[in-house]
Every structure is written in C-alpha cells, then in structure tokens.
Amino acid sequence: MSLSTLIRRGLVAALLMSLGWSLRGQFGHLKGALIPGALAAVIVVSSYPALRNRKAIAWALLLSPLGFSIGGHLSYGKTILAVLLAPSLSAAPAEFFRIFLMGAAWGGLGLTFLGFALSEGGPQKRDLAVLAGVAFSWFLFLGIFNLEDYDLALFLWGLVLIHIYNGIVKKSAVVTVFGIAGGLGFGLSFLLAVLLLYAGKNGLLGGGWPWWALRDQIIGILGGLVLFAAPALIPRWKFAASSKKNPSAVERWGLISYFVLVPFPNAVNVLTHWALERSLFSKPLLGLAMGALVIFSVWKVFSIARLKSDFPTLLLSTLFFIWSLSLLAIAKEVVPLGIGRWEAAYTLFLAYSLVLTVLLLQEKRIFAKETTPPAGSGA
C-alpha cells in the first residue's frame, strides 16, 4: 500500500467513524449505535482489498451494527459529568477507569462481532448461536431482571465468554485480534477524549475555539484509526474466503440491512420526535408518514435484491447512508425549531459528508481502474 493510499484510506476511516459516532448521539443509544457499527464494517472492508468480497461485506454489514448497538446500552454521560466536576484528575480515578472500561466494552463488542463476520471461513451456525445466546442472557438480566446497575460488568463478562468460546472452539485469530484491538483501542479513545475535555474545561489547552468539546467526534476519529489498523495485524489469508459468483440471500440481506434496516429506525425516531415531542403534526399524519416510510423501505428492499453486493455498490450505498442520516439528524431539530437551532455539529456533518463523497468516489474510480482488464487482453 503506497503512502498516498495509506493516508487517503486512513482519512476515510477517521472521518467515517467520527461522523458515525457523532450521528449516534442524535438518534439515541441502541438505534443510533447501529450507525457507527455499520460504518465500522465499511471502514474495514474498504481499507483492505483482501476483504472486498461479497461474503465479507455481507456478514460485516449484518454483525457489526449489532455488536455496536449492544454496546450502545452503556451510557457514559453521568460518568463524564462526574469527571468534569472533580477538583483534580487525581480525585477521579474510579471515573476514569470506568470510562476506559465503557470504551473497552463498547469497542470490544463491536469489533468482536465484526471479527466473527470476517473470520476464517466466515461465521458458522454455532458461532451465531453463541452470539445469540450471550445476547439473550444480556436481555434476560437487563430487560427482565432489571439489573441495570451491573450492565458494564455483564457486558464485559459476556465479552470474555465469547472469547473463551473462540479460544477453545473456533480458534479464530481474526476474532482475537479484532477483540483486543477494539477493547484497548476504544478504551483508550474514550479515556483520551475525556482527558482532553477535562483539560479544555479547566483552561489547560489555552483559549480559542473549544475543539476539545467535540468529544464524540474525537472518539470517532481515534476509533476509526483503530479500525483501519486492526486488519493490518492479520495475514490476509486468515480472512473469510471469497464467495461464489452469484450473491446468496444472506449476502443480499447484508446490503439490505445497510440500506434499510439501519436508516429505517432512525428515520422513525425523527418522525416520532416531530409528532410527539415537537407537535409538528398530528398522530394521523404521523401514521401516514410512517406508512410512506414503510413503502419506501419495501421498495428499497426489492430494488436492492437485484443488486450485486460488491465493493462499488458498497461505496455508493455509503454515500446514500451518510447523506440521508446527516440530513435527518439536522432536520430533527432544525425543521420544528428553525435555523436558530443550528449547531456546530451540523456543520461538521455536512463538511464530513462532502469530503467523504470526494474520497469515496475517488476510491471507486481507483477500484474500477485496478479491476478493468487491459485492452486486448481477451478478458
């Protein structure tokens, strides 16, 4: 990989995850966390040609959003507030350690699920059964028994159990490396972002524009670089092998989940916010809007079913993904409250989307050039 390619793809990774992580905060914990989860899959499979096959793309788009969404159950706002209210750094060691563990659990879960998607031979039925079983246990303890005070411990123990299964049964180097990279990388990303926030709030970073307040964007940039670096630690032959020529149903569902199943609940979030919290329109109109959204989503499902879930389609899908969700995030408050509700984050959404459009279209042109047979080759 040339230096220019390395810089371009690293920039794409940093911007995609920074955008995804900040968009997450606009749509809520579980639904919103589907967004960086999906973009994490795009970062990894677009960064390394060894991963650009239908099987890898499809499973990554299915499993990665689920892993990050589960981590989205963890809320770190109160812990960060406790850090900011501390008289000194030495007065909040427990809060800093908890912030690190939250990042480690969130990133570890997301990248472990992504690791199963890209693992040698791809995810097997028993792998999916284990992931589903652990996820059900989380639902049981948190949703039925209401053990919310132990959510972080439960997620960490579940993550350990998944890796014990991998070490004994599946023995996938991809899952191991991705899990470690996600845990350490995102744990340190959370910790550094909060340290910068504390330093900035206490005047230790000088005056001027308070860039250090962009906590989610900083976490996203650092996390994106972790995602970009993780596959480089694994021999390319360890990743899931290329799939057959015609995409399977599962491979098509990967693209459908990216195009529809991730944006849909977040679009519903915006509509219900407009109707129920901002009184922008009545409940009957909300029903009509929901119906139109369902019809649009069904149409997208049938149209995507005819597409090939290959790398160029993934890049074009990503443009739709980032622009639609960025505009939805902006419209959520600006439509009912007016342009006076505009935030610096909204400007970043548009700036990120514009830069990423240029970079992703460039990547698509380079891919087409690399895969087009020379004239007269007979291919």
C-alpha positions in Angstrom: 0.0 0.0 0.0 1.5 3.3 -1.1 1.9 6.2 1.3 -0.8 8.2 -0.6 -3.2 5.3 -0.4 -2.4 4.8 3.2 -3.2 8.4 4.0 -6.4 8.5 1.9 -7.8 5.3 3.4 -6.8 6.3 6.9 -8.5 9.7 6.5 -11.7 7.9 5.2 -11.6 5.7 8.3 -11.2 8.6 10.7 -13.9 10.7 9.1 -16.4 7.9 8.7 -16.2 6.8 12.3 -16.1 10.4 13.6 -19.3 11.1 11.6 -20.9 7.9 12.6 -20.1 8.3 16.3 -21.4 11.9 16.4 -24.6 10.9 14.4 -25.2 8.2 17.0 -25.8 10.8 19.7 -28.5 12.4 17.6 -30.7 9.3 17.4 -30.4 7.6 20.8 -28.4 4.8 22.3 -29.4 1.5 20.7 -30.8 2.7 17.4 -28.1 5.4 17.0 -25.3 2.9 17.7 -26.3 0.9 14.6 -24.8 3.8 12.6 -21.1 3.6 13.7 -21.5 -0.2 13.7 -22.4 -0.2 10.0 -19.7 2.3 9.2 -17.1 0.3 11.1 -17.8 -2.6 8.7 -17.4 -0.2 5.7 -14.1 1.1 7.1 -12.6 -2.4 7.5 -13.7 -3.9 4.2 -12.9 -0.8 2.2 -9.4 -0.4 3.7 -8.0 -3.8 2.6 -8.6 -5.4 -0.8 -8.4 -8.9 0.8 -11.8 -8.2 2.4 -13.6 -6.8 -0.6 -15.7 -9.9 -1.4 -19.4 -10.4 -1.1 -19.2 -12.8 1.8 -17.1 -10.5 3.9 -19.1 -7.4 3.1 -22.5 -9.0 3.8 -21.6 -10.6 7.1 -19.8 -7.5 8.3 -22.8 -5.3 7.5 -25.1 -7.7 9.4 -23.0 -8.4 12.5 -21.0 -5.2 13.1 -24.1 -2.9 13.7 -25.5 -5.5 16.1 -22.3 -5.5 18.2 -22.1 -1.8 18.4 -25.8 -1.4 19.1 -25.5 -3.8 22.1 -22.7 -1.6 23.4 -25.0 1.4 22.9 -26.8 0.3 26.1 -23.9 1.8 28.0 -24.5 5.5 28.8 -21.4 7.4 29.8 -22.8 11.0 30.2 -23.1 10.8 34.0 -19.6 9.4 34.4 -18.1 12.2 32.2 -20.0 14.8 34.2 -18.5 13.4 37.4 -15.0 13.7 35.9 -15.7 17.3 34.9 -16.9 18.2 38.4 -13.8 16.7 40.1 -11.4 19.2 41.6 -8.4 17.5 40.0 -7.5 14.5 37.9 -6.3 12.6 40.9 -9.7 13.0 42.6 -11.5 10.9 39.9 -9.5 7.7 39.3 -12.6 5.5 39.5 -14.5 7.6 37.0 -11.5 7.5 34.5 -11.2 3.7 34.9 -14.9 3.3 34.3 -14.7 5.5 31.2 -11.9 3.2 29.9 -13.9 0.1 30.7 -17.0 1.5 28.9 -15.0 2.2 25.8 -13.4 -1.2 26.0 -16.7 -3.0 26.3 -18.3 -1.0 23.5 -15.4 -1.3 21.1 -14.6 -4.8 22.2 -18.2 -6.0 21.4 -18.4 -4.1 18.1 -15.1 -5.4 16.8 -15.6 -8.9 18.2 -18.9 -9.2 16.2 -17.1 -7.8 13.2 -14.3 -10.3 13.7 -16.7 -13.2 13.5 -18.0 -11.7 10.2 -14.5 -11.6 8.7 -13.1 -14.7 10.4 -11.6 -17.7 8.6 -14.4 -19.4 6.7 -16.9 -16.8 7.9 -19.3 -17.1 10.8 -20.7 -20.7 11.3 -24.0 -21.7 12.7 -22.5 -22.5 16.1 -20.8 -19.1 16.2 -24.1 -17.3 15.6 -25.8 -19.5 18.2 -23.2 -18.5 20.8 -23.5 -14.8 20.0 -27.3 -15.0 20.1 -27.1 -16.9 23.4 -24.9 -14.4 25.1 -27.1 -11.5 23.7 -30.2 -13.3 25.1 -28.6 -13.5 28.5 -27.9 -9.8 28.5 -31.6 -9.2 27.6 -32.6 -11.5 30.4 -30.5 -9.8 33.1 -31.1 -6.2 31.9 -34.5 -6.3 30.4 -36.3 -8.9 32.6 -34.4 -8.8 35.9 -33.6 -5.1 35.6 -30.0 -5.4 36.8 -29.1 -2.1 35.1 -26.6 -1.2 37.8 -24.5 -4.2 36.7 -24.7 -3.5 32.9 -21.0 -2.8 32.4 -20.0 -5.9 34.3 -22.5 -8.1 32.4 -21.2 -6.9 29.1 -17.6 -7.4 30.0 -18.3 -10.9 31.3 -20.3 -11.7 28.1 -17.4 -10.5 26.0 -15.0 -12.7 28.0 -17.2 -15.7 27.5 -17.4 -15.1 23.7 -13.6 -15.0 23.5 -13.3 -18.2 25.7 -15.5 -19.9 23.1 -13.4 -18.5 20.3 -10.1 -19.6 22.0 -11.4 -23.2 22.7 -13.7 -24.0 19.8 -13.5 -21.6 16.9 -9.8 -20.6 17.3 -10.0 -17.6 15.0 -7.0 -15.2 15.0 -9.3 -12.6 13.4 -11.8 -12.6 16.3 -9.0 -12.5 18.8 -7.1 -9.6 17.2 -10.2 -7.6 16.5 -11.5 -8.1 20.0 -8.2 -7.0 21.6 -7.9 -4.0 19.2 -11.5 -3.0 19.9 -11.2 -3.2 23.6 -7.8 -1.5 24.0 -8.3 1.0 21.1 -11.8 2.2 22.0 -11.0 2.1 25.8 -8.0 4.4 25.2 -10.0 6.6 22.8 -12.7 7.2 25.4 -10.1 7.9 28.0 -8.2 10.4 25.9 -11.3 12.2 24.7 -12.4 12.7 28.3 -8.9 13.8 29.4 -8.9 16.4 26.6 -12.4 17.5 27.6 -11.3 17.9 31.3 -8.2 19.8 30.3 -10.1 22.1 28.0 -12.9 22.8 30.5 -10.2 23.7 33.1 -8.3 26.1 30.8 -5.3 23.8 30.3 -5.5 23.9 26.5 -5.4 27.6 26.0 -8.1 29.8 24.5 -9.7 30.0 21.1 -12.2 27.6 19.6 -13.1 24.8 22.0 -12.2 21.9 19.8 -11.8 19.7 22.8 -15.6 19.9 23.4 -16.2 17.7 20.3 -16.0 14.6 22.5 -17.9 12.2 20.2 -16.0 13.4 17.1 -12.7 12.8 18.8 -13.7 9.3 20.0 -14.8 8.6 16.4 -11.6 9.7 14.8 -9.5 7.6 17.2 -11.8 4.6 16.9 -11.7 4.9 13.1 -7.9 4.8 13.1 -8.1 1.6 15.3 -10.4 0.0 12.8 -8.1 1.0 10.0 -5.1 -0.5 11.7 -6.6 -3.7 13.1 -6.7 -5.8 9.8 -3.0 -5.0 9.2 -2.1 -7.2 12.1 -3.6 -10.3 10.5 -2.2 -12.2 7.5 -4.6 -11.7 4.6 -5.2 -15.4 4.1 -6.8 -15.6 7.5 -9.8 -13.6 6.4 -13.1 -15.0 5.0 -12.6 -16.5 1.6 -14.3 -15.0 -1.5 -17.9 -16.2 -2.1 -19.4 -17.7 -5.1 -20.1 -15.7 -8.2 -23.9 -15.1 -7.6 -24.7 -13.4 -4.3 -26.6 -15.6 -1.8 -29.7 -14.5 0.1 -27.6 -13.7 3.2 -25.2 -11.6 1.1 -28.1 -9.6 -0.3 -29.5 -9.1 3.2 -26.2 -7.6 4.3 -26.7 -4.8 1.8 -30.4 -4.5 2.6 -29.6 -4.1 6.3 -27.2 -1.2 5.4 -29.7 0.5 3.1 -32.9 -0.1 5.1 -32.6 -1.8 8.5 -30.2 0.8 9.9 -31.6 4.0 8.5 -35.3 3.0 9.0 -35.5 3.0 12.8 -33.5 6.3 12.9 -35.9 7.8 10.4 -38.8 6.6 12.6 -37.0 8.3 15.6 -37.1 11.6 13.7 -40.8 11.3 12.7 -41.9 10.4 16.2 -39.8 13.2 17.7 -41.5 15.7 15.3 -45.0 14.5 16.2 -44.9 13.6 19.8 -42.2 15.9 21.3 -42.3 19.0 18.9 -46.0 18.8 17.9 -45.1 19.4 14.3 -48.0 17.3 13.0 -50.8 15.2 14.4 -50.8 11.5 15.1 -52.8 10.7 11.9 -50.2 12.5 9.9 -47.6 10.6 11.8 -49.3 7.4 10.7 -49.3 8.5 7.1 -45.6 9.4 7.3 -44.8 6.0 8.8 -46.7 4.3 6.1 -44.8 6.2 3.4 -41.6 5.3 5.0 -42.5 1.6 5.1 -43.5 1.7 1.4 -40.2 3.4 0.6 -38.3 0.8 2.6 -40.1 -2.1 1.0 -39.3 -0.7 -2.5 -35.7 -0.3 -1.5 -35.6 -4.0 -0.3 -36.9 -5.2 -3.7 -34.6 -2.9 -5.7 -31.5 -3.9 -3.6 -32.4 -7.6 -4.1 -31.4 -7.2 -7.7 -28.1 -5.6 -7.0 -24.8 -7.3 -6.6 -23.4 -6.8 -3.1 -19.9 -6.0 -4.3 -17.4 -3.3 -3.4 -18.5 -0.5 -5.8 -22.1 -0.9 -4.6 -21.0 -0.7 -1.0 -19.3 2.7 -1.8 -22.3 4.1 -3.5 -24.5 2.8 -0.7 -22.3 4.6 1.8 -22.9 7.9 0.1 -26.6 7.4 0.5 -26.1 6.3 4.1 -24.1 9.2 5.3 -26.1 11.9 3.5 -29.5 10.6 4.4 -28.6 10.2 8.1 -26.8 13.5 8.3 -29.7 15.4 6.8 -32.1 13.5 9.1 -30.0 14.4 12.2 -30.0 18.1 11.1 -33.7 18.2 10.3 -34.7 16.6 13.6 -34.3 19.9 15.4 -34.0 22.5 12.7 -37.3 21.7 11.0 -39.5 22.2 14.1 -37.4 24.9 15.8 -35.9 26.8 12.9 -32.4 27.7 11.7 -31.6 29.2 15.1 -31.3 25.7 16.4 -28.2 25.1 14.2 -25.2 23.7 16.0 -21.5 23.4 15.1 -22.0 19.6 14.9 -24.5 20.1 12.0 -21.8 22.0 10.0 -19.4 19.1 10.7 -22.0 16.6 9.4 -22.2 18.4 6.1 -18.4 19.0 5.9 -17.6 15.4 6.7 -20.2 14.2 4.1 -18.8 16.4 1.4 -15.2 15.4 2.0 -16.1 11.7 2.2 -18.1 12.0 -1.0 -14.9 13.1 -2.8 -12.8 10.4 -1.2 -15.2 7.5 -1.7 -15.8 8.4 -5.4 -12.0 8.6 -5.8 -11.7 5.1 -4.2 -14.4 3.8 -6.6 -12.6 5.2 -9.6 -9.3 3.6 -8.5 -11.0 0.3 -7.9 -12.6 0.3 -11.4 -9.2 1.1 -12.9 -7.5 -1.7 -11.0 -10.1 -4.3 -11.9 -10.6 -3.4 -15.6 -8.7 -5.8 -17.9 -6.2 -4.1 -20.2 -7.4 -3.5 -23.8 -6.7 -6.5 -26.0 -6.2 -8.9 -23.1 -9.2 -11.0 -24.1 -10.7 -11.0 -20.6 
